[in-house]
Amino acid sequence: MVTALDSELTYTGKKQPKLGERDPTTQRPLSPYLPSEDLIEVVNLAIFLERPLLLKGEPGCGKTCLAQAVAYELGLPFEAWYVKSTSQAKNGLYSYDAVGRLRDSQLAANKLLISEKLLRINDPMAYIRWGPLGKAFQSERRSVVLIDEIDKADIDFPNDLLLELDELRFVVEELDHEIEATFPPIVFITSNDEKDLPDAFLRRCLFHYVEFPDHERLVMILQSMFPETSVELTDRAIDRFLKLRCEMQATGGITMKMASTSELIDWFRVLKRFPKDEALSKLDGKLPFGSVLIKSWEGHQRYLRQSGTG
């Protein structure tokens, strides 16, 4: 494993937020994150080699949460870029308010602009809104950047980021001004495999497939989030959850939306509303609160046929 001997920053996965703690930058609630040893190793390789880390795995397996967990443990600024089907590579760098500057110019010409705005109009950079990568490149310390679900965007999107991710610089075209990264950001990129990514992009990344947690790790996850819960209820709930996943796999295979870790946490939170004995009895019968775990009509019907209750 790459250690602190190789880099001043080493992720261990051991520093966890307290229950109810929020990210000081974004104010989002923080949750414990329990990575595998393989995942810890590849994170440290990405930090050491200064390469983006591309993460794949079934939805809900923890790809997106990793970046924030790394930023929390290392005490680094966190920037998130949630990609949409309409996203362009430039959106993550900056946007330029040309309309706003034109409006201010017209108002200034008619002497309708207050003095504060007059100062602004003489500074073209004041009309730029920096995106997550643009902020990270200009940060006075190393930042963690999440580019989430990159495969949602157009097929050209990854290639349009090659220069920025490889050479850590970009040009503000409207001002012909180059921005060069002060410190190389630690970049995490997630993909749900909705479309293939270009080879040129893959060459610049490290890759890791985030495996779905086994029984032991799921126990650790629930115990970290619900420390007061009995071991018996935790074990029984996870057994029932994993049985459901096996039944889903048998009936739907890769075409069915599998119940994920995030859905397990929601489902367990519902179970915890009941006294322990009542919650345990619910696990003995028909799957309780199945709507939390099964998210399609097809999946619901297939599960009922498999379980003999439909």
C-alpha positions as CSV (number, residue, x, y, z in Angstrom):
1,M,0.0,0.0,0.0
2,V,1.2,3.5,-0.8
3,T,1.9,5.2,2.6
4,A,2.8,8.6,4.0
5,L,6.4,7.8,3.1
6,D,5.4,8.2,-0.6
7,S,3.0,11.2,-0.2
8,E,2.3,13.8,2.4
9,L,-1.4,12.8,2.1
10,T,-2.4,9.3,3.0
11,Y,-6.0,8.1,3.3
12,T,-6.6,5.4,5.9
13,G,-10.4,5.2,6.1
14,K,-10.1,5.3,9.9
15,K,-11.2,8.9,10.6
16,Q,-15.0,8.9,10.7
17,P,-17.5,11.8,11.3
18,K,-19.6,11.9,14.5
19,L,-23.3,11.2,14.2
20,G,-25.0,14.4,13.1
21,E,-21.8,16.1,12.0
22,R,-22.0,18.3,8.9
23,D,-19.4,19.2,6.3
24,P,-18.1,22.7,7.3
25,T,-18.0,23.8,3.6
26,T,-21.2,22.5,2.2
27,Q,-23.2,21.9,5.4
28,R,-24.2,18.5,4.0
29,P,-24.7,15.8,6.7
30,L,-21.7,13.5,6.9
31,S,-22.0,9.7,7.2
32,P,-19.4,7.1,8.2
33,Y,-17.6,5.5,5.2
34,L,-16.0,2.1,5.6
35,P,-13.7,1.4,2.6
36,S,-12.1,-1.9,1.8
37,E,-8.3,-2.3,1.9
38,D,-8.2,-2.4,-1.9
39,L,-10.2,0.8,-2.2
40,I,-7.9,2.5,0.3
41,E,-4.9,1.4,-1.7
42,V,-6.1,2.7,-5.0
43,V,-7.1,6.1,-3.4
44,N,-3.6,6.5,-2.2
45,L,-2.2,5.5,-5.6
46,A,-4.3,8.2,-7.2
47,I,-3.1,10.8,-4.7
48,F,0.5,9.8,-5.2
49,L,0.4,9.6,-9.0
50,E,-1.8,12.7,-9.3
51,R,-4.2,10.9,-11.5
52,P,-8.0,10.9,-11.5
53,L,-9.6,7.8,-10.0
54,L,-12.5,6.4,-12.0
55,L,-15.0,4.4,-9.9
56,K,-17.5,2.0,-11.2
57,G,-20.0,-0.3,-9.4
58,E,-23.7,-0.8,-9.1
59,P,-25.7,2.2,-8.0
60,G,-25.8,2.7,-4.3
61,C,-22.5,0.9,-3.5
62,G,-20.8,4.0,-2.2
63,K,-18.9,5.5,-5.2
64,T,-20.2,9.0,-4.7
65,C,-19.6,9.2,-1.0
66,L,-15.9,8.2,-1.2
67,A,-14.7,11.6,-2.4
68,Q,-16.3,13.4,0.6
69,A,-15.0,10.8,3.0
70,V,-11.4,11.4,1.7
71,A,-11.8,15.2,1.9
72,Y,-13.1,14.8,5.5
73,E,-10.3,12.6,6.7
74,L,-7.5,14.7,5.0
75,G,-9.1,18.0,6.0
76,L,-9.2,19.3,2.4
77,P,-11.7,21.5,0.6
78,F,-14.4,19.5,-1.3
79,E,-15.9,20.5,-4.7
80,A,-18.7,18.4,-6.3
81,W,-19.8,18.5,-9.9
82,Y,-23.0,16.5,-10.5
83,V,-23.1,15.8,-14.3
84,K,-26.3,16.0,-16.2
85,S,-27.3,15.0,-19.7
86,T,-26.9,18.7,-20.8
87,S,-23.6,19.3,-19.0
88,Q,-20.6,20.5,-21.0
89,A,-17.0,20.2,-19.9
90,K,-16.7,24.0,-19.7
91,N,-19.4,24.0,-17.0
92,G,-17.0,22.5,-14.5
93,L,-14.4,25.2,-15.2
94,Y,-16.2,28.5,-15.4
95,S,-19.2,30.3,-16.9
96,Y,-18.9,33.9,-18.2
97,D,-21.8,36.3,-17.8
98,A,-21.5,38.1,-21.2
99,V,-25.1,39.3,-21.0
100,G,-24.5,40.8,-17.5
101,R,-21.4,42.7,-18.7
102,L,-23.2,44.0,-21.7
103,R,-26.1,45.2,-19.6
104,D,-23.8,46.9,-17.2
105,S,-21.9,48.6,-20.1
106,Q,-25.2,50.0,-21.4
107,L,-26.2,51.2,-18.0
108,A,-22.8,52.8,-17.5
109,A,-23.1,54.6,-20.8
110,N,-26.4,56.1,-19.7
111,K,-24.9,57.0,-16.3
112,L,-27.4,54.6,-14.6
113,L,-24.8,52.4,-12.8
114,I,-23.9,52.9,-9.2
115,S,-20.2,53.5,-8.3
116,E,-19.7,50.0,-7.0
117,K,-20.9,48.5,-10.3
118,L,-18.7,50.9,-12.2
119,L,-15.6,49.4,-10.5
120,R,-16.9,45.9,-11.4
121,I,-17.3,46.7,-15.1
122,N,-13.6,47.5,-15.4
123,D,-12.7,44.0,-14.1
124,P,-13.7,41.3,-16.6
125,M,-12.9,38.6,-14.2
126,A,-15.8,39.8,-12.0
127,Y,-18.2,38.4,-14.6
128,I,-16.9,34.9,-14.2
129,R,-18.5,32.2,-12.0
130,W,-16.0,29.4,-11.3
131,G,-17.1,25.8,-11.6
132,P,-15.8,23.0,-9.2
133,L,-12.7,22.3,-11.2
134,G,-12.0,26.0,-11.7
135,K,-12.2,26.6,-8.0
136,A,-10.0,23.6,-7.2
137,F,-7.3,24.8,-9.7
138,Q,-7.2,28.2,-7.9
139,S,-7.3,26.9,-4.4
140,E,-4.5,27.8,-2.1
141,R,-4.3,24.1,-1.0
142,R,-5.0,20.8,-2.6
143,S,-8.7,20.1,-3.0
144,V,-10.9,17.0,-3.6
145,V,-13.1,17.1,-6.6
146,L,-16.0,14.8,-7.4
147,I,-17.2,14.5,-11.0
148,D,-20.3,12.4,-10.5
149,E,-21.9,10.2,-13.1
150,I,-19.7,11.3,-16.0
151,D,-21.5,8.8,-18.3
152,K,-24.7,10.9,-18.2
153,A,-23.2,13.5,-20.5
154,D,-22.6,13.5,-24.2
155,I,-20.0,11.0,-25.5
156,D,-17.6,13.9,-26.2
157,F,-17.7,15.2,-22.6
158,P,-14.8,13.1,-21.3
159,N,-12.6,14.0,-24.2
160,D,-13.3,17.6,-23.7
161,L,-11.7,17.4,-20.2
162,L,-8.4,15.7,-21.4
163,L,-6.3,18.8,-21.4
164,E,-7.6,20.1,-18.1
165,L,-7.1,16.7,-16.3
166,D,-3.8,15.9,-17.9
167,E,-2.0,19.3,-17.9
168,L,-4.0,20.8,-15.1
169,R,-4.7,24.1,-16.9
170,F,-7.4,25.7,-18.9
171,V,-8.0,28.9,-20.8
172,V,-10.8,31.4,-20.1
173,E,-11.5,31.9,-23.8
174,E,-13.5,35.2,-23.5
175,L,-10.5,36.8,-21.8
176,D,-7.7,34.8,-23.4
177,H,-6.5,34.1,-19.9
178,E,-4.9,30.9,-18.8
179,I,-5.5,29.4,-15.4
180,E,-2.9,26.8,-14.2
181,A,-3.6,24.7,-11.2
182,T,-1.7,25.9,-8.1
183,F,-2.0,22.4,-6.6
184,P,-3.1,19.2,-8.4
185,P,-6.6,18.4,-7.1
186,I,-7.5,14.8,-6.0
187,V,-10.2,13.9,-8.6
188,F,-12.8,11.2,-8.2
189,I,-14.9,10.3,-11.2
190,T,-17.9,8.0,-11.0
191,S,-19.7,6.1,-13.8
192,N,-22.7,3.8,-13.8
193,D,-21.6,2.3,-17.1
194,E,-24.5,3.8,-19.1
195,K,-22.1,4.3,-22.0
196,D,-18.5,3.5,-22.8
197,L,-15.8,6.0,-22.0
198,P,-13.1,6.9,-24.6
199,D,-9.8,5.1,-24.5
200,A,-7.9,8.4,-24.4
201,F,-9.8,9.4,-21.2
202,L,-9.3,6.0,-19.6
203,R,-5.6,6.1,-20.2
204,R,-5.4,9.1,-17.9
205,C,-7.3,7.5,-15.0
206,L,-6.8,4.9,-12.4
207,F,-9.7,2.5,-12.2
208,H,-11.5,0.6,-9.4
209,Y,-14.7,-1.4,-9.3
210,V,-16.4,-0.9,-6.0
211,E,-17.7,-4.3,-5.0
212,F,-21.0,-4.6,-3.1
213,P,-20.2,-5.0,0.6
214,D,-20.3,-8.5,2.1
215,H,-22.3,-9.4,5.2
216,E,-19.5,-8.5,7.6
217,R,-19.0,-5.0,6.1
218,L,-22.8,-4.4,6.0
219,V,-22.8,-5.1,9.7
220,M,-20.0,-2.6,10.2
221,I,-21.9,0.0,8.2
222,L,-25.2,-0.3,10.1
223,Q,-23.4,-0.4,13.5
224,S,-21.5,2.8,12.6
225,M,-24.8,4.5,11.7
226,F,-27.0,3.0,14.4
227,P,-24.6,2.2,17.3
228,E,-27.4,1.6,19.8
229,T,-29.1,-1.2,17.8
230,S,-29.0,-4.8,18.9
231,V,-26.6,-7.1,17.1
232,E,-29.4,-9.7,16.7
233,L,-31.6,-7.2,14.8
234,T,-28.7,-6.0,12.7
235,D,-27.7,-9.6,11.7
236,R,-31.3,-10.7,11.0
237,A,-32.0,-7.6,8.9
238,I,-28.9,-8.0,6.8
239,D,-29.6,-11.7,6.3
240,R,-33.1,-10.8,5.0
241,F,-31.7,-8.0,2.8
242,L,-29.0,-10.3,1.2
243,K,-31.6,-13.0,0.6
244,L,-33.7,-10.4,-1.2
245,R,-30.7,-9.5,-3.4
246,C,-30.2,-13.1,-4.2
247,E,-33.8,-13.5,-5.2
248,M,-33.6,-10.3,-7.3
249,Q,-30.5,-11.7,-9.0
250,A,-32.2,-15.0,-9.7
251,T,-35.3,-13.5,-11.2
252,G,-34.2,-10.3,-12.8
253,G,-30.4,-10.7,-13.3
254,I,-28.7,-7.6,-14.6
255,T,-32.0,-6.1,-15.9
256,M,-33.4,-5.5,-12.4
257,K,-32.5,-2.6,-10.1
258,M,-30.8,-4.3,-7.2
259,A,-31.4,-3.1,-3.7
260,S,-28.4,-1.0,-2.7
261,T,-26.6,-0.1,0.5
262,S,-28.3,3.3,0.7
263,E,-31.7,1.5,0.5
264,L,-30.6,-0.9,3.2
265,I,-29.9,2.0,5.5
266,D,-33.3,3.6,4.8
267,W,-35.0,0.2,5.3
268,F,-33.2,-0.4,8.6
269,R,-34.1,3.1,9.8
270,V,-37.8,2.1,9.3
271,L,-37.3,-1.2,11.1
272,K,-35.7,0.7,14.1
273,R,-38.9,2.6,14.7
274,F,-40.4,-0.6,16.2
275,P,-39.4,-2.3,19.5
276,K,-36.8,-5.0,18.9
277,D,-39.1,-8.0,19.3
278,E,-41.7,-6.5,16.9
279,A,-39.1,-5.7,14.4
280,L,-37.7,-9.2,14.6
281,S,-41.2,-10.7,14.1
282,K,-41.7,-8.5,11.0
283,L,-38.5,-10.1,9.5
284,D,-40.0,-13.6,9.9
285,G,-43.0,-13.0,7.6
286,K,-43.5,-11.3,4.3
287,L,-40.8,-8.8,3.5
288,P,-41.7,-5.7,5.5
289,F,-41.7,-2.3,3.9
290,G,-40.7,-3.7,0.5
291,S,-41.4,-0.4,-1.2
292,V,-38.2,0.9,0.3
293,L,-36.1,-1.8,-1.3
294,I,-37.9,-2.7,-4.6
295,K,-38.2,0.2,-6.9
296,S,-40.0,-1.0,-10.0
297,W,-43.3,-2.7,-10.8
298,E,-41.4,-5.4,-12.8
299,G,-39.2,-6.0,-9.8
300,H,-42.1,-6.1,-7.5
301,Q,-43.9,-8.7,-9.6
302,R,-40.9,-10.9,-10.1
303,Y,-40.1,-10.9,-6.4
304,L,-43.7,-11.9,-5.6
305,R,-43.5,-14.8,-8.0
306,Q,-40.1,-15.9,-6.7
307,S,-41.2,-15.7,-3.1
308,G,-44.5,-17.5,-3.8
309,T,-46.7,-14.7,-2.4
310,G,-48.1,-13.4,-5.7
